[in-house]
Amino acid sequence: MARKREPSKRVQSDMTPMIDMVFQLLIFFILTLNIVDPEGDFYLRLPKPGSAQAQQNDMMTKPLRITLVSNTDGDLTRVHVGNKACKMRTSTDPDENDVRAKIRAEMGNAAGAPEDFEIELGWGGPGATSLKYRYVLKMVGICTGEREPDGSVKTLVQKIKFIQ
């Protein structure tokens, strides 16, 4: 007995639900997208047109290097502002007034406005890799400013970068 073949039926698919789903996914991903700001410092010091300081601003001020020297235990032993050693109150406590005075002296010798002045904070010595974080934070506090007797804060330096 011969079997009759039935003519093949084509399956019709409706594309409307698939297009609906694609648009819903597209809208979902657009609404949940977080746009991230570009990283890095894009601050440029450009001279004002026709100003007399244009030539001075061409030679950027070198940042002032402050080096924290530590022993093998990670305790602070010395602080250098530029090439000058600072006084220490105790074996691990720098004299804040001496550090600020040396920073102010360097700022006075530098060309440019005080807000353009920059400090590079680095560390060295036998315990450079184990320097305790509290000494770094203390030095950042010393460099950024000081509290006046009336309670206001006098800003010294606004830009600090960490280097090794």
C-alpha angles and dihedrals in degrees: 000000000000119000119227117229115227115223110260115256116219116225111232115211124197111225095197097088091047092051089047091054093048092053092047091052091046092052091046093053093044092052095047095046114120113210109213121210114239113263124238139054112288095177110136126188103214120176119244112255112267095004123144089229094064092099093045092051091051088069101062117214112253111239117252112249118220114189125198112205117202138183126237091274091059095250119139114253105167142006123209122196104197104317095331123098116225127224118260122217092201132359091278103023120082120213101255094202092053092049092049092046091054091048091050090049091053091046090053091054094048123089117236139043121314092242089061092054115112134196126208109207114201138158136219145157131091093312098042093129093047100044108144114249094229090069092053091049091048091052091049088053092049092049098046097055151291137257115249121220090256090058098255120126119238110209116223106172128005102187121064125164127186120230136173 
